[in-house]
Amino acid sequence: MKELVEYIAKSIVDEPDEVTVTEGYGDGVVLTLHVAPDDMGKVIGKQGRIASAIRALLKVAAIKQGSRITLNIE
């Protein structure tokens, strides 16, 4: 899952070297996506549409694995 988020984010942003994804555990798996401040808008998108799309893809992948995933964008 971590690799999926990293691949999607690096494809969207202008500075792919600044993209990092950290994995933690809470109520399921918690992924935190860190991007450069200038790229934050590209990852979130207009009215949060891109962020919602990434979360939807993660939800589908998590259901397939039988787990739960949360994505935080910082």
C-alpha positions in Angstrom: 0.0 0.0 0.0 2.8 2.3 0.9 4.4 1.8 -2.5 1.0 2.5 -4.3 0.6 5.9 -2.5 4.3 6.8 -3.2 3.9 5.9 -6.9 0.7 8.0 -7.4 2.1 11.0 -5.5 5.4 11.0 -7.4 3.5 10.9 -10.7 1.5 14.0 -9.7 4.0 16.4 -8.1 6.7 18.6 -9.6 9.3 17.6 -7.0 9.1 13.7 -6.7 12.3 13.6 -4.6 10.4 15.3 -1.8 7.7 12.6 -1.6 7.9 10.3 1.4 5.3 8.0 2.9 5.5 6.8 6.5 3.6 3.9 7.8 2.1 3.7 11.3 -0.5 1.6 13.1 -3.6 2.7 15.0 -7.1 1.6 14.0 -5.6 -0.3 11.1 -2.7 1.0 9.0 -2.1 4.7 9.0 -0.1 6.1 6.0 1.2 9.6 6.1 2.1 11.3 2.8 4.7 14.1 3.0 5.2 16.3 0.0 6.9 19.7 -0.7 4.7 22.7 0.3 4.4 23.8 -3.3 3.0 20.4 -4.4 0.4 20.2 -1.6 -2.3 21.6 -3.9 -1.6 19.1 -6.6 -1.9 16.2 -4.3 -5.1 17.5 -2.7 -6.7 18.8 -5.9 -9.7 21.0 -6.4 -12.1 20.5 -3.6 -10.1 17.5 -2.5 -10.9 15.4 -5.5 -7.5 13.9 -6.1 -7.0 13.1 -2.4 -10.4 11.4 -2.4 -9.5 9.4 -5.4 -6.3 8.2 -3.8 -8.2 7.3 -0.6 -10.8 5.4 -2.7 -8.0 3.3 -4.4 -6.5 2.6 -1.0 -9.9 1.5 0.4 -10.4 -0.9 -2.5 -6.9 -2.4 -2.1 -7.4 -2.6 1.7 -10.7 -4.4 1.4 -9.1 -6.9 -1.0 -6.4 -7.6 1.7 -8.9 -7.6 4.5 -7.4 -4.7 6.3 -8.2 -1.0 7.0 -6.2 2.0 5.8 -6.2 5.7 6.6 -4.3 8.3 4.6 -3.1 11.5 6.0 -1.5 14.2 3.8 1.0 16.6 5.3 
